[in-house]
């Protein structure tokens, strides 16, 4: 592994770890508790799941693929 590949690999791994670090740092700065962060992430996840289910149902209804 040459130096360029090593740097690229390190940058890729740093980018993968950045979102949790950003959330944790923001929560710490704005004095959110971990329970608040988990609650909001759960709410966002549920909203995304509901939106996906509505999209799936509307697509099935439009194409006539409704299962009985």
Biopython code that builds the backbone (N, CA, C, O; Angstrom):
import numpy as np
from Bio.PDB.StructureBuilder import StructureBuilder

atoms = [
    (1, "UNK", "N", (0.853, -1.165, 0.000)),
    (1, "UNK", "CA", (0.000, 0.000, 0.000)),
    (1, "UNK", "C", (0.904, 1.234, 0.000)),
    (1, "UNK", "O", (1.732, 1.410, 0.893)),
    (2, "UNK", "N", (0.733, 2.074, -1.003)),
    (2, "UNK", "CA", (1.560, 3.275, -1.052)),
    (2, "UNK", "C", (0.924, 4.389, -0.221)),
    (2, "UNK", "O", (-0.157, 4.220, 0.343)),
    (3, "UNK", "N", (1.601, 5.509, -0.158)),
    (3, "UNK", "CA", (1.161, 6.608, 0.698)),
    (3, "UNK", "C", (-0.199, 7.157, 0.267)),
    (3, "UNK", "O", (-1.040, 7.462, 1.113)),
    (4, "UNK", "N", (-0.419, 7.285, -1.044)),
    (4, "UNK", "CA", (-1.684, 7.828, -1.537)),
    (4, "UNK", "C", (-2.852, 6.910, -1.173)),
    (4, "UNK", "O", (-3.901, 7.380, -0.732)),
    (5, "UNK", "N", (-2.667, 5.603, -1.360)),
    (5, "UNK", "CA", (-3.720, 4.649, -1.007)),
    (5, "UNK", "C", (-3.989, 4.669, 0.497)),
    (5, "UNK", "O", (-5.133, 4.539, 0.934)),
    (6, "UNK", "N", (-2.933, 4.833, 1.276)),
    (6, "UNK", "CA", (-3.072, 4.893, 2.724)),
    (6, "UNK", "C", (-3.891, 6.112, 3.137)),
    (6, "UNK", "O", (-4.764, 6.014, 3.999)),
    (7, "UNK", "N", (-3.611, 7.249, 2.529)),
    (7, "UNK", "CA", (-4.332, 8.486, 2.840)),
    (7, "UNK", "C", (-5.788, 8.367, 2.399)),
    (7, "UNK", "O", (-6.691, 8.766, 3.133)),
    (8, "UNK", "N", (-6.022, 7.822, 1.210)),
    (8, "UNK", "CA", (-7.397, 7.659, 0.723)),
    (8, "UNK", "C", (-8.189, 6.720, 1.627)),
    (8, "UNK", "O", (-9.359, 6.968, 1.918)),
    (9, "UNK", "N", (-7.551, 5.653, 2.063)),
    (9, "UNK", "CA", (-8.212, 4.709, 2.963)),
    (9, "UNK", "C", (-8.559, 5.378, 4.291)),
    (9, "UNK", "O", (-9.651, 5.191, 4.827)),
    (10, "UNK", "N", (-7.624, 6.151, 4.806)),
    (10, "UNK", "CA", (-7.870, 6.873, 6.052)),
    (10, "UNK", "C", (-8.981, 7.888, 5.929)),
    (10, "UNK", "O", (-9.796, 8.039, 6.840)),
    (11, "UNK", "N", (-9.021, 8.590, 4.801)),
    (11, "UNK", "CA", (-10.080, 9.576, 4.574)),
    (11, "UNK", "C", (-11.444, 8.893, 4.469)),
    (11, "UNK", "O", (-12.437, 9.407, 4.982)),
    (12, "UNK", "N", (-11.492, 7.742, 3.808)),
    (12, "UNK", "CA", (-12.758, 7.013, 3.672)),
    (12, "UNK", "C", (-13.262, 6.559, 5.037)),
    (12, "UNK", "O", (-14.452, 6.671, 5.331)),
    (13, "UNK", "N", (-12.370, 6.052, 5.861)),
    (13, "UNK", "CA", (-12.774, 5.603, 7.196)),
    (13, "UNK", "C", (-13.195, 6.784, 8.065)),
    (13, "UNK", "O", (-14.127, 6.662, 8.860)),
    (14, "UNK", "N", (-12.531, 7.907, 7.927)),
    (14, "UNK", "CA", (-12.907, 9.101, 8.690)),
    (14, "UNK", "C", (-14.285, 9.596, 8.270)),
    (14, "UNK", "O", (-15.068, 10.038, 9.111)),
    (15, "UNK", "N", (-14.588, 9.526, 6.976)),
    (15, "UNK", "CA", (-15.900, 9.955, 6.488)),
    (15, "UNK", "C", (-17.000, 9.041, 7.014)),
    (15, "UNK", "O", (-18.103, 9.501, 7.311)),
    (16, "UNK", "N", (-16.707, 7.753, 7.131)),
    (16, "UNK", "CA", (-17.699, 6.814, 7.662)),
    (16, "UNK", "C", (-18.001, 7.091, 9.130)),
    (16, "UNK", "O", (-19.131, 6.899, 9.579)),
    (17, "UNK", "N", (-17.022, 7.532, 9.858)),
    (17, "UNK", "CA", (-17.203, 7.787, 11.279)),
    (17, "UNK", "C", (-17.683, 9.177, 11.600)),
    (17, "UNK", "O", (-18.022, 9.459, 12.750)),
    (18, "UNK", "N", (-17.724, 10.054, 10.620)),
    (18, "UNK", "CA", (-18.072, 11.452, 10.872)),
    (18, "UNK", "C", (-19.509, 11.662, 11.353)),
    (18, "UNK", "O", (-19.696, 12.423, 12.303)),
    (19, "UNK", "N", (-20.539, 11.040, 10.763)),
    (19, "UNK", "CA", (-21.908, 11.322, 11.218)),
    (19, "UNK", "C", (-22.144, 11.080, 12.707)),
    (19, "UNK", "O", (-22.726, 11.946, 13.360)),
    (20, "UNK", "N", (-21.718, 9.938, 13.286)),
    (20, "UNK", "CA", (-21.930, 9.778, 14.726)),
    (20, "UNK", "C", (-21.160, 10.803, 15.553)),
    (20, "UNK", "O", (-21.640, 11.266, 16.588)),
    (21, "UNK", "N", (-19.975, 11.148, 15.093)),
    (21, "UNK", "CA", (-19.184, 12.135, 15.824)),
    (21, "UNK", "C", (-19.876, 13.491, 15.785)),
    (21, "UNK", "O", (-19.902, 14.199, 16.791)),
    (22, "UNK", "N", (-20.436, 13.859, 14.638)),
    (22, "UNK", "CA", (-21.134, 15.141, 14.515)),
    (22, "UNK", "C", (-22.361, 15.166, 15.418)),
    (22, "UNK", "O", (-22.612, 16.164, 16.094)),
    (23, "UNK", "N", (-23.125, 14.081, 15.436)),
    (23, "UNK", "CA", (-24.313, 14.016, 16.292)),
    (23, "UNK", "C", (-23.918, 14.118, 17.758)),
    (23, "UNK", "O", (-24.541, 14.855, 18.521)),
    (24, "UNK", "N", (-22.893, 13.388, 18.150)),
    (24, "UNK", "CA", (-22.461, 13.414, 19.550)),
    (24, "UNK", "C", (-21.936, 14.791, 19.945)),
    (24, "UNK", "O", (-22.228, 15.278, 21.037)),
    (25, "UNK", "N", (-21.168, 15.413, 19.065)),
    (25, "UNK", "CA", (-20.625, 16.744, 19.368)),
    (25, "UNK", "C", (-21.731, 17.783, 19.451)),
    (25, "UNK", "O", (-21.727, 18.628, 20.345)),
    (26, "UNK", "N", (-22.675, 17.724, 18.526)),
    (26, "UNK", "CA", (-23.800, 18.665, 18.544)),
    (26, "UNK", "C", (-24.630, 18.477, 19.803)),
    (26, "UNK", "O", (-25.029, 19.453, 20.439)),
    (27, "UNK", "N", (-24.888, 17.242, 20.161)),
    (27, "UNK", "CA", (-25.666, 16.957, 21.360)),
    (27, "UNK", "C", (-24.953, 17.482, 22.602)),
    (27, "UNK", "O", (-25.594, 18.005, 23.514)),
    (28, "UNK", "N", (-23.644, 17.344, 22.637)),
    (28, "UNK", "CA", (-22.884, 17.811, 23.783)),
    (28, "UNK", "C", (-22.902, 19.341, 23.864)),
    (28, "UNK", "O", (-23.066, 19.908, 24.944)),
    (29, "UNK", "N", (-22.736, 19.992, 22.732)),
    (29, "UNK", "CA", (-22.703, 21.458, 22.711)),
    (29, "UNK", "C", (-24.061, 22.035, 23.083)),
    (29, "UNK", "O", (-24.140, 23.026, 23.809)),
    (30, "UNK", "N", (-25.123, 21.423, 22.591)),
    (30, "UNK", "CA", (-26.466, 21.949, 22.855)),
    (30, "UNK", "C", (-27.098, 21.324, 24.085)),
    (30, "UNK", "O", (-28.289, 21.509, 24.335)),
    (31, "UNK", "N", (-26.324, 20.599, 24.842)),
    (31, "UNK", "CA", (-26.709, 19.937, 26.094)),
    (31, "UNK", "C", (-27.962, 19.081, 25.957)),
    (31, "UNK", "O", (-28.864, 19.147, 26.791)),
    (32, "UNK", "N", (-28.010, 18.271, 24.889)),
    (32, "UNK", "CA", (-29.062, 17.268, 24.764)),
    (32, "UNK", "C", (-28.607, 16.046, 25.529)),
    (32, "UNK", "O", (-27.416, 15.740, 25.589)),
    (33, "UNK", "N", (-29.548, 15.364, 26.101)),
    (33, "UNK", "CA", (-29.185, 14.092, 26.727)),
    (33, "UNK", "C", (-29.209, 13.002, 25.659)),
    (33, "UNK", "O", (-29.768, 13.191, 24.579)),
    (34, "UNK", "N", (-28.607, 11.881, 25.965)),
    (34, "UNK", "CA", (-28.588, 10.784, 25.012)),
    (34, "UNK", "C", (-30.005, 10.281, 24.755)),
    (34, "UNK", "O", (-30.310, 9.823, 23.654)),
    (35, "UNK", "N", (-30.871, 10.363, 25.763)),
    (35, "UNK", "CA", (-32.263, 9.950, 25.597)),
    (35, "UNK", "C", (-32.970, 10.836, 24.565)),
    (35, "UNK", "O", (-33.784, 10.349, 23.781)),
    (36, "UNK", "N", (-32.659, 12.131, 24.568)),
    (36, "UNK", "CA", (-33.253, 13.035, 23.578)),
    (36, "UNK", "C", (-32.820, 12.662, 22.166)),
    (36, "UNK", "O", (-33.638, 12.639, 21.246)),
    (37, "UNK", "N", (-31.547, 12.374, 21.998)),
    (37, "UNK", "CA", (-31.021, 12.012, 20.682)),
    (37, "UNK", "C", (-31.668, 10.720, 20.190)),
    (37, "UNK", "O", (-32.088, 10.635, 19.036)),
    (38, "UNK", "N", (-31.750, 9.723, 21.054)),
    (38, "UNK", "CA", (-32.357, 8.446, 20.673)),
    (38, "UNK", "C", (-33.832, 8.635, 20.343)),
    (38, "UNK", "O", (-34.335, 8.032, 19.395)),
    (39, "UNK", "N", (-34.524, 9.457, 21.107)),
    (39, "UNK", "CA", (-35.944, 9.712, 20.843)),
    (39, "UNK", "C", (-36.134, 10.343, 19.479)),
    (39, "UNK", "O", (-36.986, 9.900, 18.709)),
    (40, "UNK", "N", (-35.363, 11.359, 19.166)),
    (40, "UNK", "CA", (-35.509, 12.028, 17.874)),
    (40, "UNK", "C", (-35.111, 11.130, 16.712)),
    (40, "UNK", "O", (-35.762, 11.152, 15.667)),
    (41, "UNK", "N", (-34.067, 10.352, 16.873)),
    (41, "UNK", "CA", (-33.683, 9.424, 15.808)),
    (41, "UNK", "C", (-34.769, 8.368, 15.587)),
    (41, "UNK", "O", (-35.013, 7.958, 14.453)),
    (42, "UNK", "N", (-35.421, 7.926, 16.669)),
    (42, "UNK", "CA", (-36.517, 6.970, 16.548)),
    (42, "UNK", "C", (-37.706, 7.589, 15.829)),
    (42, "UNK", "O", (-38.320, 6.945, 14.979)),
    (43, "UNK", "N", (-38.034, 8.828, 16.162)),
    (43, "UNK", "CA", (-39.147, 9.516, 15.495)),
    (43, "UNK", "C", (-38.860, 9.673, 14.006)),
    (43, "UNK", "O", (-39.739, 9.438, 13.176)),
    (44, "UNK", "N", (-37.642, 10.066, 13.666)),
    (44, "UNK", "CA", (-37.272, 10.218, 12.253)),
    (44, "UNK", "C", (-37.362, 8.883, 11.533)),
    (44, "UNK", "O", (-37.868, 8.812, 10.413)),
    (45, "UNK", "N", (-36.879, 7.836, 12.163)),
    (45, "UNK", "CA", (-36.930, 6.498, 11.561)),
    (45, "UNK", "C", (-38.375, 6.059, 11.329)),
    (45, "UNK", "O", (-38.698, 5.526, 10.267)),
    (46, "UNK", "N", (-39.235, 6.279, 12.305)),
    (46, "UNK", "CA", (-40.646, 5.908, 12.150)),
    (46, "UNK", "C", (-41.324, 6.697, 11.042)),
    (46, "UNK", "O", (-42.108, 6.135, 10.278)),
    (47, "UNK", "N", (-41.038, 7.985, 10.940)),
    (47, "UNK", "CA", (-41.616, 8.794, 9.866)),
    (47, "UNK", "C", (-41.164, 8.311, 8.492)),
    (47, "UNK", "O", (-41.957, 8.274, 7.551)),
    (48, "UNK", "N", (-39.894, 7.940, 8.378)),
    (48, "UNK", "CA", (-39.402, 7.399, 7.110)),
    (48, "UNK", "C", (-40.073, 6.074, 6.772)),
    (48, "UNK", "O", (-40.401, 5.826, 5.611)),
    (49, "UNK", "N", (-40.281, 5.223, 7.769)),
    (49, "UNK", "CA", (-40.952, 3.947, 7.542)),
    (49, "UNK", "C", (-42.407, 4.153, 7.124)),
    (49, "UNK", "O", (-42.898, 3.455, 6.238)),
    (50, "UNK", "N", (-43.096, 5.100, 7.748)),
    (50, "UNK", "CA", (-44.483, 5.399, 7.393)),
    (50, "UNK", "C", (-44.556, 5.938, 5.971)),
    (50, "UNK", "O", (-45.423, 5.530, 5.197)),
    (51, "UNK", "N", (-43.662, 6.843, 5.625)),
    (51, "UNK", "CA", (-43.655, 7.409, 4.266)),
    (51, "UNK", "C", (-43.393, 6.326, 3.234)),
    (51, "UNK", "O", (-44.027, 6.313, 2.179)),
    (52, "UNK", "N", (-42.462, 5.411, 3.524)),
    (52, "UNK", "CA", (-42.168, 4.324, 2.591)),
    (52, "UNK", "C", (-43.377, 3.406, 2.433)),
    (52, "UNK", "O", (-43.676, 2.971, 1.321)),
    (53, "UNK", "N", (-44.076, 3.106, 3.528)),
    (53, "UNK", "CA", (-45.237, 2.227, 3.462)),
    (53, "UNK", "C", (-46.366, 2.870, 2.661)),
    (53, "UNK", "O", (-47.022, 2.194, 1.868)),
    (54, "UNK", "N", (-46.597, 4.158, 2.858)),
    (54, "UNK", "CA", (-47.622, 4.867, 2.082)),
    (54, "UNK", "C", (-47.251, 4.866, 0.605)),
    (54, "UNK", "O", (-48.110, 4.645, -0.248)),
    (55, "UNK", "N", (-45.971, 5.111, 0.292)),
    (55, "UNK", "CA", (-45.531, 5.073, -1.104)),
    (55, "UNK", "C", (-45.743, 3.697, -1.700)),
    (55, "UNK", "O", (-46.212, 3.575, -2.832)),
    (56, "UNK", "N", (-45.403, 2.659, -0.952)),
    (56, "UNK", "CA", (-45.556, 1.282, -1.422)),
    (56, "UNK", "C", (-47.024, 0.964, -1.685)),
    (56, "UNK", "O", (-47.352, 0.359, -2.706)),
    (57, "UNK", "N", (-47.908, 1.363, -0.777)),
    (57, "UNK", "CA", (-49.337, 1.100, -0.949)),
    (57, "UNK", "C", (-49.899, 1.866, -2.137)),
    (57, "UNK", "O", (-50.689, 1.319, -2.907)),
    (58, "UNK", "N", (-49.502, 3.123, -2.296)),
    (58, "UNK", "CA", (-50.032, 3.910, -3.416)),
    (58, "UNK", "C", (-49.529, 3.361, -4.748)),
    (58, "UNK", "O", (-50.271, 3.348, -5.731)),
    (59, "UNK", "N", (-48.291, 2.914, -4.790)),
    (59, "UNK", "CA", (-47.750, 2.316, -6.015)),
    (59, "UNK", "C", (-48.489, 1.028, -6.349)),
    (59, "UNK", "O", (-48.817, 0.779, -7.509)),
    (60, "UNK", "N", (-48.751, 0.205, -5.330)),
    (60, "UNK", "CA", (-49.480, -1.046, -5.550)),
    (60, "UNK", "C", (-50.902, -0.769, -6.014)),
    (60, "UNK", "O", (-51.419, -1.490, -6.867)),
    (61, "UNK", "N", (-51.539, 0.253, -5.475)),
    (61, "UNK", "CA", (-52.906, 0.587, -5.873)),
    (61, "UNK", "C", (-52.946, 1.113, -7.304)),
    (61, "UNK", "O", (-53.894, 0.827, -8.035)),
    (62, "UNK", "N", (-51.948, 1.866, -7.711)),
    (62, "UNK", "CA", (-51.907, 2.420, -9.071)),
    (62, "UNK", "C", (-51.651, 1.343, -10.112)),
    (62, "UNK", "O", (-52.191, 1.410, -11.216)),
    (63, "UNK", "N", (-50.840, 0.358, -9.779)),
    (63, "UNK", "CA", (-50.515, -0.688, -10.739)),
    (63, "UNK", "C", (-51.465, -1.864, -10.659)),
    (63, "UNK", "O", (-51.376, -2.776, -11.482)),
    (64, "UNK", "N", (-52.372, -1.874, -9.694)),
    (64, "UNK", "CA", (-53.328, -2.955, -9.560)),
    (64, "UNK", "C", (-52.746, -4.202, -8.955)),
    (64, "UNK", "O", (-53.284, -5.292, -9.154)),
    (65, "UNK", "N", (-51.666, -4.076, -8.224)),
    (65, "UNK", "CA", (-51.010, -5.241, -7.607)),
    (65, "UNK", "C", (-51.420, -5.399, -6.139)),
    (65, "UNK", "O", (-50.619, -5.827, -5.307)),
    (66, "UNK", "N", (-52.648, -5.058, -5.836)),
    (66, "UNK", "CA", (-53.111, -5.153, -4.452)),
    (66, "UNK", "C", (-53.368, -6.625, -4.141)),
    (66, "UNK", "O", (-54.115, -7.299, -4.850)),
    (67, "UNK", "N", (-52.749, -7.109, -3.087)),
    (67, "UNK", "CA", (-52.915, -8.511, -2.684)),
    (67, "UNK", "C", (-54.096, -8.627, -1.734)),
    (67, "UNK", "O", (-54.286, -7.790, -0.852)),
    (68, "UNK", "N", (-54.882, -9.673, -1.926)),
    (68, "UNK", "CA", (-56.043, -9.872, -1.047)),
    (68, "UNK", "C", (-55.844, -11.078, -0.189)),
    (68, "UNK", "O", (-56.712, -11.411, 0.618)),
]
sb = StructureBuilder()
sb.init_structure("model")
sb.init_model(0)
sb.init_chain("A")
sb.init_seg("    ")
for serial, (resi, resn, name, xyz) in enumerate(atoms, 1):
    if name == "N":
        sb.init_residue(resn, " ", resi, " ")
    sb.init_atom(name, np.array(xyz, "f"), 0.0, 1.0, " ", f" {name:<3s}", serial, name[0])
structure = sb.get_structure()
